[in-house]
């Protein structure tokens, strides 16, 4: 019979007994006294017997049934707390995949905060190119994926987490370094370093430049990811169109220069895909922390993840 009483009502009941009053119990639980009374009334109706003897001006006294329920409640709440603690400590892997720049430059702080909030969750990170991350997610090998795209990711339902400006960057001492409002035609006369031209990322950047009116480029070298592109630019092999955030430290320290090109700003979006079958509070919390770090509207993110 007692098993028909909810854990919450048992908590309220024990608080009334331990605090010797409905008002004191309400204060300790931070709820209204009327709510405490409603919980106790529901218990008494469920068990068809009073739990307290009530006398004006005196603390409520337990009936014999109340004493039995109190012993049961204390034992049940202790067991519930033990189970809850065990569940919190249970080993829970969370697999995610991200493009290398995203993993190293955008996820570090949110992941640190997440680990502090969910120490029982083992984060298993997979990094790779856009295609590798997308394929891992589509095969179901990861619970969520973080990808950079111009807008919606083809074939995936994703939520927008942030936008990042692209910049034309060159090694210090480049002939265009001190020029202003560089025309696209002038820019195109100089060698470029690009992501693989036939990769999604390379095609995306190439199409964005074409749409902006940049003539066909002279590609001196290609690289699999933006980290290698950065190294090639630092080595003086050419110009690149890169996420400004990925080379911000190089620009601040003068190793690279941002070219003043007469083109409208271009941006890439950080987007997140979540495996709905794996959706749980920890995943929502991780996405929320990243969203907060990137300043994206929470309603938009939540809507797109469903």
C-alpha positions as CSV (number, residue, x, y, z in Angstrom):
1,X,0.0,0.0,0.0
2,X,2.7,2.4,0.9
3,X,4.4,1.9,-2.5
4,X,1.5,3.9,-4.1
5,X,2.8,7.1,-2.4
6,X,5.2,9.1,-4.6
7,X,8.8,9.8,-3.5
8,X,8.0,13.6,-3.5
9,X,5.1,13.1,-1.1
10,X,7.2,10.9,1.1
11,X,9.8,13.8,1.2
12,X,7.1,16.3,2.2
13,X,5.7,13.9,4.8
14,X,9.2,13.3,6.4
15,X,9.9,17.1,6.4
16,X,6.6,17.7,8.3
17,X,7.6,15.2,10.9
18,X,11.3,16.2,11.2
19,X,10.5,19.9,11.3
20,X,7.5,19.4,13.6
21,X,5.1,21.5,11.5
22,X,3.6,22.2,8.1
23,X,5.0,25.8,8.0
24,X,8.5,24.7,8.9
25,X,8.4,21.9,6.4
26,X,7.2,24.4,3.7
27,X,10.1,26.7,4.5
28,X,12.7,23.9,4.4
29,X,11.4,22.6,1.1
30,X,11.0,26.1,-0.4
31,X,7.3,25.5,-1.3
32,X,4.0,27.0,-0.2
33,X,2.4,25.7,3.0
34,X,-0.7,25.0,1.0
35,X,1.3,22.7,-1.2
36,X,2.5,20.8,1.9
37,X,-1.0,20.5,3.1
38,X,-2.1,19.2,-0.3
39,X,0.6,16.5,-0.3
40,X,-0.3,15.3,3.2
41,X,-4.0,15.3,2.3
42,X,-3.3,13.3,-0.8
43,X,-1.3,10.7,1.3
44,X,-4.2,10.4,3.8
45,X,-6.7,10.0,1.1
46,X,-4.6,7.4,-0.7
47,X,-4.1,5.4,2.5
48,X,-7.6,6.1,3.8
49,X,-6.3,6.9,7.3
50,X,-5.0,10.1,9.0
51,X,-1.2,10.4,9.5
52,X,-1.4,13.1,12.2
53,X,-3.4,14.0,15.2
54,X,-4.0,17.8,14.8
55,X,-4.5,20.0,17.9
56,X,-4.6,23.8,17.7
57,X,-1.4,25.4,19.0
58,X,0.5,22.2,19.1
59,X,2.8,20.4,16.6
60,X,1.0,17.7,14.7
61,X,1.5,14.3,16.3
62,X,1.9,11.0,14.4
63,X,-0.8,8.4,14.5
64,X,0.1,4.8,14.6
65,X,-0.3,4.6,10.8
66,X,1.8,7.7,10.6
67,X,4.6,6.2,12.6
68,X,4.6,3.1,10.3
69,X,4.6,5.3,7.2
70,X,7.5,7.4,8.6
71,X,9.7,4.4,9.1
72,X,8.9,3.2,5.6
73,X,9.5,6.7,4.2
74,X,12.9,7.2,5.8
75,X,14.0,3.8,4.4
76,X,12.6,4.4,1.0
77,X,14.2,7.9,0.6
78,X,17.6,6.5,1.7
79,X,17.3,3.8,-0.9
80,X,16.2,6.3,-3.6
81,X,19.2,8.5,-2.8
82,X,21.5,5.5,-3.0
83,X,20.1,4.6,-6.5
84,X,20.3,8.3,-7.7
85,X,24.0,8.5,-6.6
86,X,24.8,5.3,-8.3
87,X,23.2,6.4,-11.5
88,X,25.1,9.7,-11.4
89,X,28.3,7.9,-11.0
90,X,27.5,5.3,-13.7
91,X,30.0,5.3,-16.6
92,X,28.3,7.0,-19.5
93,X,30.2,7.5,-22.7
94,X,29.2,10.3,-25.1
95,X,30.6,10.1,-28.6
96,X,30.9,13.2,-30.7
97,X,32.7,14.2,-33.9
98,X,34.0,17.6,-35.0
99,X,36.1,19.1,-37.7
100,X,39.6,19.6,-36.3
101,X,39.4,23.4,-36.1
102,X,36.1,23.1,-34.2
103,X,37.4,20.5,-31.8
104,X,40.6,22.5,-31.0
105,X,39.4,26.1,-31.1
106,X,35.7,26.2,-30.3
107,X,34.9,23.2,-28.0
108,X,37.7,23.4,-25.5
109,X,36.0,25.7,-22.9
110,X,32.5,24.3,-23.3
111,X,33.9,20.8,-22.8
112,X,35.8,21.8,-19.7
113,X,32.6,23.3,-18.2
114,X,30.6,20.2,-19.2
115,X,33.1,17.8,-17.6
116,X,32.7,19.7,-14.3
117,X,28.9,19.4,-14.5
118,X,28.8,15.7,-15.6
119,X,31.9,14.0,-14.2
120,X,30.3,10.6,-14.8
121,X,30.2,11.1,-18.6
122,X,33.2,9.9,-20.6
123,X,33.6,12.2,-23.6
124,X,34.9,10.3,-26.6
125,X,36.0,12.7,-29.3
126,X,36.4,12.0,-33.0
127,X,38.0,14.6,-35.3
128,X,38.4,14.7,-39.0
129,X,37.4,16.4,-42.2
130,X,33.8,17.5,-43.0
131,X,33.2,14.2,-44.9
132,X,34.6,12.1,-42.1
133,X,32.6,13.8,-39.4
134,X,29.4,13.6,-41.5
135,X,29.9,9.9,-42.3
136,X,30.5,9.0,-38.6
137,X,27.3,10.7,-37.7
138,X,25.3,9.1,-40.6
139,X,26.5,5.6,-39.6
140,X,25.4,6.2,-36.1
141,X,28.9,6.0,-34.6
142,X,28.6,9.2,-32.7
143,X,25.8,10.9,-30.7
144,X,26.3,14.3,-32.2
145,X,28.4,16.1,-34.8
146,X,29.8,19.6,-35.1
147,X,30.3,20.9,-38.7
148,X,31.2,24.1,-40.5
149,X,29.0,25.0,-43.5
150,X,27.9,28.0,-45.5
151,X,24.3,27.4,-44.4
152,X,22.3,24.2,-43.9
153,X,24.3,21.0,-44.2
154,X,23.1,18.9,-47.1
155,X,21.3,15.8,-46.0
156,X,21.4,16.5,-42.2
157,X,19.1,18.2,-39.8
158,X,21.3,20.7,-37.9
159,X,21.0,23.6,-35.5
160,X,22.9,26.9,-35.9
161,X,25.4,27.5,-33.0
162,X,27.6,30.4,-34.3
163,X,28.9,32.4,-37.3
164,X,32.5,33.0,-38.1
165,X,34.0,35.6,-40.4
166,X,36.4,34.5,-43.2
167,X,39.5,36.5,-43.9
168,X,42.1,36.6,-46.7
169,X,45.4,36.1,-44.9
170,X,48.9,36.2,-46.2
171,X,52.4,35.8,-44.7
172,X,54.0,39.0,-43.3
173,X,55.9,40.8,-46.0
174,X,53.5,39.7,-48.8
175,X,53.3,42.3,-51.7
176,X,49.6,43.0,-50.9
177,X,50.1,43.3,-47.1
178,X,50.0,47.1,-47.0
179,X,47.5,47.7,-49.8
180,X,43.9,48.8,-49.2
181,X,40.7,47.9,-51.0
182,X,42.5,45.2,-53.0
183,X,40.4,44.4,-56.1
184,X,39.5,40.7,-56.7
185,X,41.3,40.8,-60.0
186,X,44.5,41.8,-58.3
187,X,44.0,39.3,-55.5
188,X,43.6,36.5,-58.1
189,X,47.0,37.2,-59.6
190,X,48.8,35.8,-56.5
191,X,49.2,32.1,-55.6
192,X,46.6,30.6,-53.2
193,X,46.6,27.8,-50.6
194,X,43.3,26.0,-50.4
195,X,41.6,23.1,-48.7
196,X,41.3,20.1,-51.1
197,X,39.4,21.5,-54.1
198,X,37.1,18.5,-54.4
199,X,36.3,18.3,-50.6
200,X,33.1,19.8,-49.3
201,X,35.0,22.5,-47.4
202,X,37.2,23.3,-50.4
203,X,34.2,23.5,-52.8
204,X,32.3,25.6,-50.3
205,X,35.1,28.2,-50.0
206,X,35.6,28.2,-53.8
207,X,31.9,28.8,-54.5
208,X,31.8,31.6,-51.9
209,X,34.7,33.4,-53.7
210,X,33.1,32.8,-57.1
211,X,29.8,34.2,-55.9
212,X,31.7,37.2,-54.5
213,X,33.2,37.9,-57.9
214,X,36.8,36.6,-57.4
215,X,38.2,35.4,-60.7
216,X,39.6,31.9,-61.1
217,X,42.6,31.5,-58.7
218,X,46.0,30.1,-59.1
219,X,46.1,27.3,-56.5
220,X,49.7,26.6,-55.6
221,X,49.0,24.0,-52.9
222,X,46.0,22.1,-51.3
223,X,45.7,20.7,-47.8
224,X,43.3,18.4,-46.0
225,X,42.4,20.7,-43.2
226,X,42.8,24.4,-42.2
227,X,45.5,23.7,-39.8
228,X,47.8,22.5,-42.6
229,X,46.6,25.4,-44.8
230,X,47.8,27.8,-42.0
231,X,51.2,26.2,-41.9
232,X,51.6,26.6,-45.6
233,X,50.7,30.3,-45.5
234,X,53.1,30.8,-42.6
235,X,55.8,29.1,-44.8
236,X,55.2,31.8,-47.4
237,X,53.5,29.5,-50.0
238,X,50.6,31.8,-50.7
239,X,47.3,33.4,-49.6
240,X,44.4,31.6,-48.1
241,X,40.7,32.3,-47.3
242,X,40.6,31.2,-43.7
243,X,38.4,31.5,-40.6
244,X,39.7,34.6,-39.0
245,X,39.3,33.1,-35.5
246,X,41.6,30.2,-36.5
247,X,44.5,32.6,-37.2
248,X,43.7,35.3,-34.7
249,X,46.8,34.7,-32.7
250,X,49.0,34.7,-35.8
251,X,47.5,38.1,-36.8
252,X,47.9,39.6,-33.3
253,X,51.6,38.5,-33.2
254,X,52.3,39.7,-36.7
255,X,53.1,36.3,-38.2
256,X,50.3,36.7,-40.7
257,X,48.5,39.7,-42.1
258,X,44.8,40.1,-43.0
259,X,44.4,41.6,-46.5
260,X,42.1,44.5,-47.1
261,X,40.1,43.1,-50.0
262,X,37.3,45.0,-51.7
263,X,34.7,42.3,-51.1
264,X,31.6,42.0,-48.8
265,X,32.2,40.0,-45.6
266,X,31.9,36.2,-45.9
267,X,31.0,33.8,-43.1
268,X,30.8,30.2,-42.2
269,X,28.3,28.7,-39.7
270,X,29.0,26.2,-37.0
271,X,26.1,23.7,-37.0
272,X,25.3,20.7,-34.8
273,X,23.5,17.5,-35.7
274,X,22.1,15.3,-32.8
275,X,21.2,11.6,-33.0
276,X,17.6,11.7,-31.7
277,X,17.7,8.1,-30.5
278,X,20.6,9.1,-28.3
279,X,19.2,12.4,-27.1
280,X,19.5,12.8,-23.4
281,X,20.0,15.6,-20.8
282,X,23.8,15.5,-21.1
283,X,23.8,16.1,-24.8
284,X,21.3,18.9,-24.5
285,X,23.6,20.4,-21.8
286,X,26.7,20.2,-24.0
287,X,24.9,21.8,-26.9
288,X,23.6,24.5,-24.6
289,X,27.0,25.3,-23.2
290,X,28.4,25.7,-26.7
291,X,25.5,27.7,-27.8
292,X,26.0,30.1,-24.8
293,X,29.7,30.3,-25.7
294,X,28.9,31.3,-29.2
295,X,25.9,33.6,-28.3
296,X,23.3,31.8,-30.4
297,X,19.6,32.3,-29.6
298,X,18.5,29.3,-27.4
299,X,15.0,29.1,-28.9
300,X,16.4,28.7,-32.4
301,X,18.8,26.0,-31.3
302,X,16.2,24.1,-29.3
303,X,13.7,24.2,-32.2
304,X,16.2,23.0,-34.8
305,X,17.4,20.1,-32.7
306,X,13.9,18.6,-32.5
